[in-house]
Amino acid sequence: MIFLLIFISSILTEVSEKLKAVNSLECEFSEVLLFGGDTLNFTGVVYALRDRARIDVYEPEREIMIFEGDSIFVWREQTGQIYRRVTPMIFYGVLFSPAANYKVDSTSSNWIHLSPLKAELGYPISVRLNKNLLPEKMRFVQESGMGIFTFKSYKLNNIYPENLFSLDSLR
């Protein structure tokens, strides 16, 4: 059992090593959020650099999220306002440097169950990797419910305008 956990823990190092040459990442996502008997479905695109991320949500309503430090800035088309929240996880840390941010708790059915090394990273997550060691699915549980992300159509090392990741892009 200990050997298995050491082997699985090395996967996070392998993922981090594989992504050393990756400066940016883009992919489509869908999310199912379950809370209090309700189900919400989201779709959109994730853009990530090593130190920032942006998520454009298309469904159920248009919104843009900019991850900056310990904050998420959310712009909603419906209201035209920007809201600030404390981030529940540092998204780009999950993608680019999982070994520096998480430890492996266990594995089951191709899922790797992770706990954050730092309290500010929020809550435990479970990840299922594709053959290229990129997240295929990510699952999290928090007080209000559970979310399941599915990622597809990865594009690596695209060059984006600097303002794509800035609050100015939300105005």
C-alpha positions as CSV (number, residue, x, y, z in Angstrom):
1,M,0.0,0.0,0.0
2,I,2.8,2.5,0.9
3,F,4.6,1.6,-2.4
4,L,1.4,2.4,-4.3
5,L,1.0,5.8,-2.6
6,I,4.6,6.7,-3.3
7,F,4.1,5.6,-7.0
8,I,0.9,7.6,-7.3
9,S,2.5,10.7,-5.6
10,S,5.2,10.6,-8.2
11,I,2.5,11.2,-10.8
12,L,2.1,14.8,-9.5
13,T,5.8,15.3,-10.0
14,E,5.6,13.8,-13.5
15,V,2.6,16.1,-14.4
16,S,4.6,19.1,-13.1
17,E,7.7,18.0,-15.1
18,K,5.7,17.4,-18.3
19,L,4.1,20.9,-18.1
20,K,7.4,22.7,-17.5
21,A,7.6,23.6,-21.2
22,V,3.9,24.7,-21.3
23,N,3.4,28.5,-20.8
24,S,-0.3,28.6,-21.5
25,L,-3.2,26.3,-21.7
26,E,-6.7,26.6,-23.2
27,C,-9.5,24.1,-23.1
28,E,-13.3,23.7,-23.2
29,F,-15.1,22.7,-20.1
30,S,-18.4,21.6,-18.8
31,E,-19.4,21.6,-15.2
32,V,-22.2,20.0,-13.3
33,L,-22.8,21.6,-9.9
34,L,-25.0,19.7,-7.4
35,F,-26.2,21.4,-4.3
36,G,-29.3,21.2,-2.1
37,G,-31.1,18.9,-4.6
38,D,-30.5,21.4,-7.5
39,T,-28.3,20.8,-10.5
40,L,-26.7,23.5,-12.5
41,N,-24.9,23.0,-15.8
42,F,-22.1,25.3,-17.1
43,T,-20.1,25.3,-20.3
44,G,-17.2,27.5,-21.4
45,V,-13.5,27.9,-22.0
46,V,-10.6,28.0,-19.6
47,Y,-7.5,30.1,-20.4
48,A,-4.5,29.7,-18.0
49,L,-1.0,31.0,-17.7
50,R,1.5,29.9,-15.0
51,D,0.4,32.7,-12.7
52,R,-3.2,33.6,-13.8
53,A,-6.3,32.1,-15.2
54,R,-9.5,33.3,-16.9
55,I,-12.7,31.3,-17.3
56,D,-15.3,32.4,-19.8
57,V,-18.7,30.8,-19.0
58,Y,-21.2,30.7,-21.9
59,E,-24.1,28.7,-20.4
60,P,-26.4,29.1,-18.4
61,E,-25.5,32.8,-18.5
62,R,-22.5,34.7,-19.8
63,E,-19.9,35.5,-17.2
64,I,-16.1,35.9,-17.1
65,M,-13.9,35.0,-14.1
66,I,-10.4,36.4,-13.7
67,F,-8.2,34.6,-11.1
68,E,-5.8,37.0,-9.5
69,G,-3.9,36.1,-6.4
70,D,-6.4,34.9,-3.7
71,S,-9.3,36.5,-5.5
72,I,-11.7,35.8,-8.3
73,F,-13.2,38.7,-10.1
74,V,-16.5,37.7,-11.7
75,W,-18.3,39.8,-14.4
76,R,-21.9,38.9,-15.2
77,E,-23.4,40.0,-18.5
78,Q,-26.8,40.1,-16.9
79,T,-25.9,42.8,-14.4
80,G,-22.8,44.3,-16.0
81,Q,-21.1,44.4,-12.6
82,I,-17.9,43.0,-11.3
83,Y,-17.9,41.0,-8.0
84,R,-14.9,39.9,-6.0
85,R,-14.7,36.6,-4.1
86,V,-12.0,34.7,-2.4
87,T,-10.8,31.9,-4.6
88,P,-11.8,28.4,-3.5
89,M,-8.7,27.0,-5.3
90,I,-5.8,28.4,-7.3
91,F,-6.8,27.0,-10.6
92,Y,-3.5,27.4,-12.4
93,G,-1.7,25.8,-9.4
94,V,-3.8,22.6,-10.1
95,L,-2.8,22.6,-13.7
96,F,0.8,23.7,-13.8
97,S,2.3,22.7,-10.4
98,P,0.2,20.1,-8.7
99,A,3.1,18.6,-6.8
100,A,3.8,22.0,-5.2
101,N,0.2,22.6,-4.2
102,Y,-1.3,19.1,-3.4
103,K,-0.5,15.8,-1.8
104,V,-2.1,12.5,-2.8
105,D,-4.4,11.0,-0.3
106,S,-5.5,7.9,-2.2
107,T,-6.7,6.6,-5.6
108,S,-9.8,4.8,-6.8
109,S,-11.2,4.0,-10.2
110,N,-8.7,6.1,-12.1
111,W,-9.3,9.1,-9.7
112,I,-6.4,10.7,-7.8
113,H,-7.7,12.1,-4.5
114,L,-5.7,15.2,-3.5
115,S,-5.6,17.5,-0.4
116,P,-4.1,21.0,-0.5
117,L,-0.8,21.5,1.1
118,K,-1.8,25.1,2.2
119,A,-5.1,26.0,3.8
120,E,-5.7,28.9,1.4
121,L,-6.0,26.4,-1.5
122,G,-9.4,25.5,-0.2
123,Y,-10.7,22.0,-0.2
124,P,-9.7,18.5,-1.4
125,I,-10.2,17.7,-5.1
126,S,-10.1,14.5,-7.2
127,V,-8.6,14.5,-10.6
128,R,-8.7,12.0,-13.5
129,L,-5.9,12.5,-16.0
130,N,-5.9,11.9,-19.8
131,K,-3.1,10.0,-21.6
132,N,-1.2,13.3,-21.9
133,L,-1.4,13.8,-18.1
134,L,-3.8,16.8,-18.4
135,P,-6.9,16.9,-16.3
136,E,-9.8,15.1,-18.0
137,K,-12.2,15.4,-15.1
138,M,-11.9,17.2,-11.8
139,R,-14.3,16.8,-8.8
140,F,-14.6,18.8,-5.6
141,V,-16.9,18.8,-2.6
142,Q,-17.4,21.8,-0.4
143,E,-20.1,22.9,2.1
144,S,-22.6,24.0,-0.5
145,G,-22.3,20.9,-2.8
146,M,-20.2,19.1,-5.3
147,G,-18.9,20.1,-8.7
148,I,-17.7,17.9,-11.5
149,F,-15.6,19.5,-14.3
150,T,-14.9,17.8,-17.6
151,F,-12.1,19.2,-19.8
152,K,-11.5,18.7,-23.5
153,S,-9.9,20.1,-26.7
154,Y,-6.7,21.3,-25.1
155,K,-4.5,23.8,-26.9
156,L,-1.1,24.4,-25.4
157,N,1.3,27.4,-25.7
158,N,-1.1,29.8,-27.4
159,I,-0.1,33.5,-27.1
160,Y,-2.8,35.7,-25.6
161,P,-3.0,39.5,-25.4
162,E,-1.9,40.6,-21.9
163,N,-5.3,42.3,-21.3
164,L,-7.1,38.9,-21.6
165,F,-6.2,38.2,-18.0
166,S,-6.8,41.7,-16.7
167,L,-9.7,43.3,-15.0
168,D,-9.8,45.9,-17.8
169,S,-11.1,43.2,-20.1
170,L,-14.2,43.0,-17.9
171,R,-15.2,46.7,-18.3
